Amino acid sequence: MPQALSFATALGRLRLAWTEAGICALRFTKGIEPGESRNAPTWVLEAVRRLMQHLAGDPQDVSQIPLDLSDLTPFQQRVAEVLRKTRPGQTISYGEIALLMGQPGAARAVGQAVKANPMLILVPCHRVVSAHGPGGWSAFGSPERKARLLELEALTTG
């Protein structure tokens, strides 16, 4: 059973859940939720530290934080793998993800998998744009938050 904790960042409060295998959820939240853990393992606390620094404008490589993708469907796992391979600051379209997966007609299915992403930032769905422009961001937040995440990543590569 996953454990969870929430923490404040420069972009808002995040709730992180983990199993022994890795982070299984990361999302924006409005406050502390029932059932939060008081004792997190060192690797989780390190992930929290890196995320807080990254979102405060001190770019961190968060791509090596271990993830537990076991609750995702095989298709969602493949989408997550493609997204994790995108470089910080790089954007990619739903159609490009489908092509990289070897399923050129699956852009809509990719869109649904991205929409269901339970691990914001760590599976960088904010890097996905529509064929017609930046698009929105259905994660708790706004297009402005998506733009800020991309700006922070540009600092990493700039």
Stockholm file with secondary structure:
# STOCKHOLM 1.0

chainA/1-158         MPQALSFATALGRLRLAWTEAGICALRFTKGIEPGESRNAPTWVLEAVRRLMQHLAGDPQDVSQIPLDLSDLTPFQQRVAEVLRKTRPGQTISYGEIALLMGQPGAARAVGQAVKANPMLILVPCHRVVSAHGPGGWSAFGSPERKARLLELEALTTG
#=GR chainA/1-158 SS CCEEEEEEETTEEEEEEECSSSEEEEEECSSCCTTCCSCCCHHHHHHHHHHHHHHTTCCCCCTTSCBCCTTSCHHHHHHHHHHHHSCTTCCEEHHHHHHHTTCTTCHHHHHHHHHTCSBTTTSCGGGEEBTTBSCCCCSSSCHHHHHHHHHHHHHHHC
#=GC SS_cons         CCEEEEEEETTEEEEEEECSSSEEEEEECSSCCTTCCSCCCHHHHHHHHHHHHHHTTCCCCCTTSCBCCTTSCHHHHHHHHHHHHSCTTCCEEHHHHHHHTTCTTCHHHHHHHHHTCSBTTTSCGGGEEBTTBSCCCCSSSCHHHHHHHHHHHHHHHC
//
